[in-house]
Amino acid sequence: MIKTKEKVCVTTFVFGDKYKSYIPLLLYSLKKAYPDYVPIIFIHGELSNKVQSLLKIIKDLGEFKLVENYFSEFDNLERKQGSALRWVIYEDYFLDFDFLYYVDIDIFYLREPIPLHSQHKNHIEKFELPFSNVKREKITDNRELKTIKKRFDSFGLINTLRQYFNGRVVENRFTGLHFVVPNEYFLRVKKAQDLLKEMLLDNSYLNEFQGFSDEPMLYWIIKESGYNVDLFGQYSEPNSLDFENYKSLDFRPHHGIHLAIFRENNFNKEKFSVILNSPAYQFYFEAFNYQIKSDPIFNLVLEGSDNFIKDQFSRMQLISN
């Protein structure tokens, strides 16, 4: 069991019944990997009886907090609009923690030889900044047929026409796996957080962003807050996945198995071969098979989970054995 004197919070914002279904296994993985970390999950609306019953199975694994009906002023959330709300979460009790890490709801976290927070603490020291992340680009071709259809379905005719004339757009972004020192970080970004929240509330964010990813919005917060974004490395696989390479500029491991890789029924192993064959993922697969696979609590939670989640684990185990 890993013990740490430093207080670490892990957090995210969850909306939609599908994503809420991941919460029990997310919490199970976090508490098994790092028992001293405190997960605080903010939830749009309420949890179903099914999810609540699964949470009872893991209640003895350690402390976690669920905040329901968060951001209730947002009624009908678009997917990327909802995802972006994690970047504008703020609570005063965040300042009671030494570190805060924004997690992905569909990553199954596994303990690494060096604790997650220690890795990122070392990465932060390289930049002398109160957060750890890497850059990557998102390219949107607004004249491509599939983009036109996707944009029309998501944002309507006016937005589709406006972006069509913009053509090919390159957006800078920071990854969704964001690690911060709360007392320093929030002091500087709070104003930009509030501005972004207003843009998300009145939908004016579509005047600033392409809208298909929330990661450019995090990049905007960081740049708007006056940080030098040129300091950061560029995400690259498999180098960025290496959890032992925390002194590298492009350090950005998953710290576990990203279940989104196994989302499709006709799972294409070759599409994700760089990730799946990386030393990091080989470590995660071995850790899962030896530490998790036979745990009765894990199996109870998985058995009670939605079928699409069980299917993702089945596909993952087929290639990890």
C-alpha contacts under 8 A as a table, 3 or more apart, distances in Angstrom:
res1	aa1	res2	aa2	distance
1	M	34	Y	7.50
1	M	35	P	7.23
2	I	33	A	7.90
2	I	34	Y	6.12
2	I	35	P	6.98
2	I	36	D	7.44
2	I	115	P	7.63
3	K	34	Y	7.82
3	K	35	P	7.56
3	K	36	D	6.19
4	T	7	K	7.28
4	T	36	D	6.74
6	E	97	F	7.74
6	E	98	D	6.01
6	E	99	F	7.80
7	K	36	D	7.75
7	K	37	Y	6.90
7	K	38	V	7.96
7	K	96	D	7.86
7	K	97	F	4.98
7	K	98	D	5.20
7	K	99	F	6.56
8	V	36	D	7.61
8	V	37	Y	5.04
8	V	38	V	6.25
8	V	97	F	5.76
8	V	98	D	6.03
8	V	99	F	4.89
8	V	100	L	5.77
8	V	101	Y	7.71
8	V	117	H	7.37
9	C	37	Y	5.78
9	C	38	V	4.78
9	C	39	P	5.72
9	C	40	I	6.93
9	C	94	F	7.68
9	C	97	F	6.43
9	C	99	F	6.30
9	C	100	L	4.68
9	C	101	Y	6.33
10	V	37	Y	6.93
10	V	38	V	6.14
10	V	39	P	4.66
10	V	40	I	6.23
10	V	100	L	5.63
10	V	101	Y	4.71
10	V	102	Y	5.84
10	V	103	V	6.46
11	T	39	P	5.72
11	T	40	I	4.99
11	T	41	I	5.37
11	T	42	F	7.52
11	T	100	L	7.31
11	T	101	Y	6.25
11	T	102	Y	5.03
11	T	103	V	5.98
12	T	40	I	7.32
12	T	41	I	5.44
12	T	42	F	6.24
12	T	86	R	5.72
12	T	102	Y	5.56
12	T	103	V	5.82
12	T	104	D	7.05
12	T	105	I	7.24
13	F	41	I	6.13
13	F	42	F	4.68
13	F	43	I	5.79
13	F	44	H	7.56
13	F	83	S	7.17
13	F	85	L	6.81
13	F	86	R	5.02
13	F	89	I	7.95
14	V	19	Y	6.35
14	V	20	K	6.16
14	V	41	I	7.32
14	V	42	F	6.20
14	V	43	I	4.89
14	V	44	H	6.22
14	V	82	G	7.91
14	V	83	S	7.64
14	V	105	I	7.44
15	F	19	Y	6.33
15	F	20	K	6.45
15	F	43	I	5.98
15	F	44	H	4.88
15	F	45	G	7.38
15	F	82	G	6.78
16	G	19	Y	5.67
16	G	20	K	6.26
16	G	44	H	7.47
17	D	20	K	5.04
17	D	21	S	6.31
18	K	21	S	5.38
18	K	22	Y	7.48
19	Y	22	Y	5.56
19	Y	23	I	7.45
19	Y	105	I	7.06
19	Y	106	D	7.89
20	K	23	I	5.50
20	K	43	I	7.87
20	K	47	L	7.05
20	K	51	V	7.66
21	S	24	P	7.14
21	S	51	V	6.38
21	S	305	S	6.94
21	S	306	D	6.86
22	Y	25	L	5.75
22	Y	26	L	6.06
22	Y	105	I	6.38
22	Y	106	D	6.35
22	Y	309	I	7.60
23	I	26	L	5.02
23	I	27	L	6.08
23	I	51	V	7.69
23	I	105	I	6.90
24	P	27	L	5.27
24	P	28	Y	6.08
24	P	51	V	6.89
24	P	54	L	6.19
24	P	55	L	5.57
24	P	58	I	7.66
24	P	301	V	7.07
25	L	28	Y	4.88
25	L	29	S	6.05
25	L	108	F	7.19
25	L	298	F	7.73
25	L	301	V	6.81
25	L	302	L	7.30
26	L	29	S	5.29
26	L	30	L	6.25
26	L	105	I	6.46
26	L	106	D	7.08
26	L	107	I	6.94
26	L	108	F	5.94
26	L	109	Y	7.30
27	L	30	L	5.12
27	L	31	K	6.05
27	L	39	P	7.17
27	L	64	F	7.73
28	Y	31	K	5.38
28	Y	32	K	6.08
28	Y	58	I	6.40
28	Y	61	L	7.54
28	Y	298	F	7.35
29	S	32	K	5.20
29	S	33	A	6.00
29	S	108	F	5.73
29	S	109	Y	5.13
29	S	110	L	6.51
30	L	33	A	5.17
30	L	34	Y	5.78
30	L	35	P	7.21
30	L	37	Y	7.68
30	L	39	P	7.60
30	L	108	F	7.82
30	L	109	Y	5.75
30	L	110	L	7.39
31	K	34	Y	5.27
31	K	35	P	4.51
31	K	36	D	7.58
31	K	37	Y	7.25
31	K	61	L	6.15
31	K	62	G	6.50
32	K	35	P	5.96
32	K	61	L	7.32
32	K	110	L	7.72
32	K	111	R	7.80
33	A	109	Y	6.70
33	A	110	L	5.24
33	A	111	R	4.39
34	Y	37	Y	5.62
34	Y	111	R	6.79
34	Y	115	P	7.89
35	P	38	V	7.92
35	P	61	L	7.45
35	P	62	G	6.43
36	D	62	G	7.90
38	V	63	E	6.16
38	V	64	F	5.57
38	V	65	K	7.67
39	P	63	E	7.54
39	P	64	F	4.94
39	P	65	K	6.24
40	I	64	F	6.01
40	I	65	K	4.67
40	I	66	L	5.83
40	I	67	V	7.42
41	I	65	K	6.34
41	I	66	L	4.96
41	I	67	V	6.18
42	F	66	L	6.08
42	F	67	V	4.77
42	F	68	E	6.23
42	F	70	Y	6.06
43	I	46	E	6.82
43	I	47	L	7.92
43	I	66	L	7.24
43	I	67	V	5.85
43	I	68	E	4.71
43	I	69	N	5.97
43	I	70	Y	5.54
44	H	68	E	6.23
44	H	69	N	4.98
44	H	70	Y	5.09
44	H	71	F	6.33
44	H	72	S	6.62
45	G	68	E	5.86
45	G	69	N	4.24
45	G	70	Y	6.85
45	G	72	S	7.06
46	E	68	E	5.39
46	E	69	N	6.02
47	L	51	V	6.22
47	L	52	Q	6.53
47	L	68	E	7.45
48	S	51	V	5.34
48	S	52	Q	6.30
49	N	52	Q	5.02
49	N	53	S	6.11
50	K	53	S	5.22
50	K	54	L	6.51
51	V	54	L	5.17
51	V	55	L	6.30
52	Q	55	L	5.04
52	Q	56	K	6.58
53	S	56	K	5.32
53	S	57	I	7.13
54	L	57	I	5.37
54	L	58	I	7.22
54	L	301	V	5.87
54	L	304	G	6.87
54	L	305	S	7.90
55	L	58	I	5.43
55	L	59	K	6.23
56	K	59	K	5.13
57	I	60	D	7.65
57	I	297	I	6.98
57	I	300	L	7.69
57	I	301	V	7.07
58	I	61	L	5.52
58	I	297	I	7.22
59	K	62	G	6.56
59	K	63	E	7.84
67	V	70	Y	6.51
69	N	72	S	5.53
71	F	74	F	5.84
72	S	75	D	6.77
74	F	77	L	6.53
74	F	201	L	6.66
77	L	81	Q	6.26
77	L	82	G	5.48
78	E	81	Q	5.12
78	E	82	G	5.93
78	E	154	S	7.71
79	R	82	G	5.21
79	R	83	S	6.23
80	K	83	S	4.86
80	K	84	A	6.11
80	K	211	G	6.68
80	K	212	F	6.10
80	K	213	S	5.72
80	K	214	D	5.63
81	Q	84	A	5.26
81	Q	85	L	6.76
81	Q	200	L	6.43
81	Q	211	G	7.55
81	Q	214	D	7.05
82	G	85	L	5.41
82	G	86	R	7.85
83	S	86	R	6.18
83	S	214	D	6.09
84	A	87	W	5.70
84	A	88	V	7.52
84	A	214	D	4.76
84	A	215	E	7.50
84	A	217	M	6.89
84	A	218	L	7.80
85	L	88	V	5.34
85	L	89	I	6.60
85	L	197	K	7.19
85	L	200	L	7.96
86	R	89	I	5.43
86	R	102	Y	7.91
87	W	193	Q	7.00
87	W	217	M	7.93
87	W	218	L	6.33
88	V	193	Q	4.84
88	V	194	D	6.82
88	V	196	L	7.20
88	V	197	K	6.22
90	Y	94	F	7.26
90	Y	186	F	8.00
91	E	94	F	5.63
92	D	95	L	5.87
92	D	96	D	7.90
93	Y	96	D	5.32
93	Y	97	F	7.61
94	F	97	F	5.75
94	F	100	L	7.56
94	F	182	P	6.33
95	L	98	D	7.50
95	L	182	P	5.51
95	L	183	N	5.36
97	F	100	L	6.92
97	F	182	P	6.94
98	D	181	V	6.11
98	D	182	P	6.76
98	D	183	N	7.86
99	F	117	H	7.34
99	F	179	F	7.25
99	F	180	V	5.81
99	F	181	V	4.81
99	F	182	P	6.17
100	L	179	F	5.84
100	L	180	V	5.30
100	L	181	V	6.37
100	L	182	P	6.43
101	Y	177	L	7.29
101	Y	178	H	5.83
101	Y	179	F	4.39
101	Y	180	V	6.36
102	Y	176	G	7.24
102	Y	177	L	5.70
102	Y	178	H	5.23
102	Y	179	F	6.37
103	V	107	I	7.72
103	V	176	G	7.54
103	V	177	L	5.87
103	V	178	H	7.56
104	D	107	I	5.65
104	D	176	G	7.19
104	D	177	L	6.97
106	D	258	H	6.18
106	D	259	L	5.58
106	D	260	A	6.56
107	I	254	H	7.59
107	I	256	G	6.12
107	I	257	I	5.47
107	I	258	H	4.36
107	I	259	L	5.74
107	I	260	A	7.85
108	F	256	G	5.33
108	F	257	I	5.12
108	F	258	H	6.44
108	F	259	L	7.07
109	Y	255	H	5.79
109	Y	256	G	4.11
109	Y	257	I	6.50
110	L	255	H	6.34
110	L	256	G	4.99
110	L	257	I	7.75
110	L	284	Y	6.64
110	L	287	A	7.14
110	L	288	F	7.40
111	R	115	P	7.14
111	R	116	L	7.97
111	R	255	H	7.65
111	R	256	G	7.95
111	R	287	A	7.99
112	E	115	P	6.01
112	E	116	L	7.15
112	E	243	F	7.84
112	E	255	H	7.37
114	I	118	S	6.63
114	I	119	Q	6.62
114	I	244	E	7.82
115	P	118	S	5.33
115	P	119	Q	6.46
116	L	119	Q	5.31
116	L	120	H	6.56
116	L	255	H	7.23
117	H	120	H	5.26
117	H	121	K	5.94
118	S	121	K	4.94
118	S	122	N	6.29
119	Q	122	N	5.37
119	Q	123	H	6.44
119	Q	243	F	7.31
119	Q	244	E	7.65
119	Q	246	Y	5.63
120	H	123	H	4.77
120	H	124	I	6.02
120	H	132	S	6.40
120	H	179	F	6.94
120	H	246	Y	6.80
121	K	124	I	5.13
121	K	125	E	6.37
122	N	125	E	5.20
122	N	126	K	6.76
122	N	246	Y	6.38
122	N	247	K	6.66
123	H	126	K	5.38
123	H	127	F	7.12
123	H	132	S	6.41
123	H	246	Y	5.35
123	H	247	K	5.54
123	H	248	S	7.46
123	H	249	L	7.85
123	H	251	F	7.61
124	I	127	F	5.39
124	I	128	E	5.90
124	I	129	L	5.94
124	I	130	P	6.56
124	I	131	F	6.04
124	I	132	S	5.45
125	E	128	E	4.91
125	E	129	L	7.18
126	K	247	K	6.85
127	F	231	L	7.35
129	L	132	S	7.69
130	P	180	V	5.64
130	P	181	V	5.01
130	P	182	P	7.74
130	P	184	E	6.02
130	P	185	Y	5.54
131	F	178	H	7.27
131	F	179	F	5.40
131	F	180	V	4.07
131	F	181	V	6.11
131	F	185	Y	6.98
132	S	178	H	6.27
132	S	179	F	5.17
132	S	180	V	6.43
133	N	174	F	6.41
133	N	175	T	6.59
133	N	177	L	7.16
133	N	178	H	5.76
133	N	179	F	6.98
133	N	232	F	7.33
133	N	251	F	7.66
133	N	252	R	6.74
134	V	174	F	5.69
134	V	175	T	6.36
134	V	232	F	5.61
134	V	233	G	5.32
134	V	234	Q	5.71
134	V	235	Y	5.84
134	V	249	L	7.39
134	V	250	D	5.90
134	V	251	F	7.10
134	V	252	R	6.73
135	K	172	N	6.91
135	K	173	R	5.64
135	K	174	F	4.70
135	K	175	T	6.66
135	K	232	F	6.40
135	K	233	G	6.08
135	K	234	Q	4.82
135	K	235	Y	5.84
136	R	172	N	6.10
136	R	173	R	5.52
136	R	174	F	6.30
136	R	175	T	7.28
136	R	234	Q	5.62
136	R	235	Y	5.52
137	E	170	V	6.61
137	E	171	E	5.70
137	E	172	N	4.76
137	E	173	R	5.98
138	K	170	V	5.74
138	K	171	E	5.11
138	K	172	N	6.39
138	K	173	R	7.15
139	I	168	R	7.04
139	I	169	V	5.74
139	I	170	V	4.50
139	I	171	E	6.31
140	T	147	T	7.72
140	T	168	R	5.65
140	T	169	V	5.21
140	T	170	V	6.45
140	T	210	Q	7.66
141	D	144	E	5.60
141	D	147	T	6.82
141	D	167	G	5.91
141	D	168	R	4.21
141	D	169	V	6.36
142	N	147	T	5.79
142	N	148	I	6.20
142	N	160	T	7.93
142	N	163	Q	5.96
142	N	164	Y	4.97
142	N	165	F	7.83
142	N	166	N	7.07
142	N	167	G	5.00
142	N	168	R	5.82
142	N	169	V	7.57
143	R	147	T	7.03
143	R	148	I	6.51
143	R	164	Y	5.49
143	R	167	G	5.77
143	R	168	R	7.37
144	E	147	T	5.34
144	E	148	I	6.23
145	L	148	I	5.09
145	L	149	K	6.30
146	K	149	K	5.17
146	K	150	K	6.08
147	T	150	K	5.00
147	T	151	R	5.89
148	I	151	R	5.19
148	I	152	F	6.01
148	I	160	T	6.39
148	I	164	Y	7.65
149	K	152	F	5.15
149	K	153	D	6.12
150	K	153	D	5.24
150	K	154	S	6.09
151	R	154	S	5.05
151	R	155	F	5.51
151	R	156	G	6.81
151	R	159	N	7.53
151	R	160	T	5.76
152	F	155	F	5.46
152	F	156	G	4.46
152	F	157	L	5.58
152	F	159	N	7.54
152	F	160	T	5.60
153	D	156	G	6.10
155	F	159	N	6.07
155	F	160	T	7.13
156	G	159	N	5.88
156	G	160	T	6.30
157	L	160	T	5.03
157	L	161	L	6.17
158	I	161	L	5.27
158	I	162	R	6.18
159	N	162	R	5.12
159	N	163	Q	6.09
159	N	206	L	7.83
160	T	163	Q	5.36
160	T	164	Y	5.98
161	L	164	Y	5.02
161	L	165	F	6.69
162	R	165	F	5.68
162	R	166	N	6.86
163	Q	166	N	4.86
163	Q	167	G	6.57
164	Y	167	G	5.35
166	N	169	V	6.98
171	E	216	P	6.44
172	N	216	P	5.84
172	N	219	Y	6.82
173	R	215	E	5.05
173	R	216	P	4.04
173	R	217	M	7.26
173	R	218	L	6.87
173	R	219	Y	4.91
173	R	220	W	7.86
174	F	215	E	5.49
174	F	216	P	6.50
174	F	218	L	6.20
174	F	219	Y	5.22
175	T	178	H	6.84
175	T	215	E	5.90
176	G	215	E	6.07
177	L	252	R	7.56
177	L	254	H	7.68
180	V	185	Y	6.37
181	V	184	E	5.91
181	V	185	Y	5.73
182	P	185	Y	5.07
182	P	186	F	5.69
183	N	186	F	6.10
183	N	187	L	6.42
184	E	187	L	5.47
184	E	188	R	6.87
185	Y	188	R	5.65
185	Y	189	V	6.27
186	F	189	V	5.10
186	F	190	K	5.34
187	L	190	K	6.12
188	R	191	K	7.36
188	R	225	S	6.20
189	V	192	A	5.39
189	V	193	Q	6.10
189	V	221	I	6.65
189	V	222	I	6.98
189	V	225	S	5.39
190	K	193	Q	4.95
190	K	194	D	6.26
191	K	194	D	5.23
191	K	195	L	6.37
191	K	225	S	7.79
192	A	195	L	5.00
192	A	196	L	6.16
192	A	221	I	5.42
192	A	224	E	6.32
192	A	225	S	6.34
193	Q	196	L	5.23
193	Q	197	K	6.16
193	Q	221	I	6.51
194	D	197	K	5.06
194	D	198	E	6.37
195	L	198	E	5.26
195	L	199	M	6.39
196	L	199	M	4.96
196	L	200	L	6.16
196	L	205	Y	7.39
196	L	217	M	7.77
196	L	221	I	7.68
197	K	200	L	5.09
197	K	201	L	6.10
198	E	201	L	4.96
198	E	202	D	6.27
199	M	202	D	5.45
199	M	203	N	5.62
199	M	204	S	4.83
199	M	205	Y	4.72
200	L	203	N	5.03
200	L	204	S	6.61
200	L	205	Y	5.59
201	L	204	S	7.87
202	D	205	Y	7.79
203	N	206	L	6.19
204	S	207	N	5.45
204	S	208	E	7.31
205	Y	208	E	5.24
205	Y	209	F	5.99
205	Y	211	G	7.56
206	L	209	F	5.18
206	L	210	Q	6.26
206	L	211	G	5.89
207	N	210	Q	7.90
209	F	216	P	7.29
209	F	217	M	7.46
210	Q	213	S	7.56
211	G	214	D	7.18
213	S	216	P	6.67
214	D	217	M	5.36
214	D	218	L	6.96
215	E	218	L	5.24
215	E	219	Y	6.51
216	P	219	Y	4.92
216	P	220	W	6.12
217	M	220	W	4.91
217	M	221	I	6.30
218	L	221	I	5.07
218	L	222	I	6.37
219	Y	222	I	5.21
219	Y	223	K	6.16
220	W	223	K	5.15
220	W	224	E	5.71
221	I	224	E	5.12
221	I	225	S	6.06
222	I	225	S	5.23
222	I	226	G	6.84
222	I	227	Y	5.89
222	I	229	V	7.46
223	K	226	G	5.34
223	K	227	Y	5.42
223	K	228	N	6.88
223	K	229	V	6.35
224	E	227	Y	7.54
228	N	231	L	6.05
229	V	232	F	5.98
232	F	249	L	6.30
232	F	250	D	7.56
233	G	249	L	4.52
233	G	250	D	4.62
233	G	251	F	7.92
234	Q	249	L	7.48
234	Q	250	D	5.47
235	Y	240	S	5.99
235	Y	250	D	5.35
235	Y	251	F	7.60
235	Y	252	R	7.29
236	S	239	N	5.86
236	S	240	S	5.43
236	S	250	D	6.82
237	E	240	S	5.56
237	E	241	L	6.51
237	E	274	V	6.82
237	E	275	I	6.96
238	P	241	L	5.44
238	P	242	D	7.06
238	P	274	V	6.24
238	P	275	I	6.23
238	P	278	S	6.00
239	N	242	D	5.66
239	N	245	N	7.98
239	N	250	D	7.26
239	N	251	F	7.31
240	S	243	F	7.98
240	S	245	N	7.90
240	S	250	D	5.26
240	S	251	F	4.56
240	S	252	R	4.82
240	S	253	P	5.88
241	L	251	F	6.85
241	L	252	R	5.69
241	L	253	P	3.92
241	L	254	H	6.40
241	L	275	I	7.84
241	L	278	S	7.67
241	L	280	A	6.31
242	D	245	N	5.45
242	D	246	Y	7.85
242	D	251	F	7.01
242	D	252	R	7.52
242	D	253	P	5.83
242	D	279	P	7.30
242	D	280	A	5.69
243	F	246	Y	6.39
243	F	251	F	7.45
243	F	252	R	7.59
243	F	253	P	5.47
243	F	255	H	7.21
243	F	280	A	6.87
245	N	248	S	5.69
245	N	251	F	6.28
246	Y	249	L	7.97
246	Y	251	F	5.56
247	K	251	F	7.28
248	S	251	F	5.40
254	H	257	I	6.95
254	H	258	H	7.05
256	G	281	Y	7.66
256	G	284	Y	6.11
257	I	281	Y	7.11
257	I	284	Y	6.62
257	I	285	F	7.88
258	H	261	I	6.04
259	L	262	F	5.47
259	L	263	R	6.75
259	L	312	Q	6.32
259	L	313	F	7.48
259	L	316	M	7.85
260	A	263	R	4.99
260	A	312	Q	7.92
261	I	264	E	7.85
261	I	272	F	7.19
262	F	265	N	7.95
262	F	267	F	6.18
262	F	312	Q	5.08
262	F	313	F	7.66
262	F	315	R	6.14
262	F	316	M	6.38
263	R	267	F	7.28
263	R	308	F	7.93
263	R	312	Q	5.86
264	E	267	F	5.11
267	F	315	R	7.54
268	N	271	K	5.54
268	N	272	F	7.29
269	K	272	F	5.61
269	K	273	S	5.93
269	K	276	L	8.00
270	E	273	S	4.78
272	F	275	I	5.51
272	F	276	L	6.08
273	S	276	L	5.02
273	S	277	N	5.70
274	V	277	N	5.48
274	V	278	S	6.09
275	I	278	S	5.27
275	I	281	Y	6.76
276	L	281	Y	5.61
276	L	282	Q	7.11
277	N	281	Y	6.61
277	N	282	Q	6.53
278	S	281	Y	5.44
278	S	282	Q	6.31
279	P	282	Q	5.04
279	P	283	F	6.16
280	A	283	F	5.14
280	A	284	Y	6.34
281	Y	284	Y	4.81
281	Y	285	F	6.05
282	Q	285	F	5.21
282	Q	286	E	6.27
282	Q	320	S	7.89
283	F	286	E	5.23
283	F	287	A	6.10
284	Y	287	A	5.01
284	Y	288	F	6.01
285	F	288	F	5.12
285	F	289	N	6.18
285	F	320	S	5.41
285	F	321	N	7.83
286	E	289	N	5.15
286	E	290	Y	6.15
286	E	320	S	7.51
287	A	290	Y	5.30
287	A	291	Q	5.58
287	A	292	I	7.31
288	F	291	Q	5.43
288	F	292	I	4.92
288	F	293	K	5.95
289	N	292	I	6.05
289	N	293	K	5.11
289	N	294	S	7.75
289	N	320	S	7.90
289	N	321	N	7.54
290	Y	293	K	6.63
290	Y	294	S	7.73
291	Q	294	S	7.29
291	Q	295	D	7.34
292	I	295	D	5.28
292	I	298	F	6.80
293	K	298	F	7.36
293	K	299	N	7.51
294	S	298	F	7.73
294	S	299	N	7.30
295	D	298	F	5.36
295	D	299	N	6.35
296	P	299	N	5.09
296	P	300	L	6.11
297	I	300	L	5.13
297	I	301	V	6.31
298	F	301	V	5.25
298	F	302	L	6.07
299	N	302	L	5.02
299	N	303	E	5.87
300	L	303	E	5.19
300	L	304	G	6.34
301	V	304	G	5.26
301	V	305	S	6.25
302	L	305	S	5.07
302	L	309	I	7.83
302	L	310	K	6.45
303	E	310	K	7.37
305	S	309	I	6.49
305	S	310	K	6.73
306	D	309	I	5.55
306	D	310	K	6.57
307	N	310	K	5.00
307	N	311	D	6.05
308	F	311	D	5.02
308	F	312	Q	6.34
309	I	312	Q	5.10
309	I	313	F	6.47
310	K	313	F	5.23
310	K	314	S	6.17
311	D	314	S	4.97
311	D	315	R	6.24
312	Q	315	R	5.26
312	Q	316	M	6.18
313	F	316	M	4.95
313	F	317	Q	6.04
314	S	317	Q	5.19
314	S	318	L	6.26
315	R	318	L	5.21
315	R	319	I	6.94
316	M	319	I	5.70
316	M	320	S	6.19
317	Q	320	S	4.88
317	Q	321	N	6.00
318	L	321	N	6.11
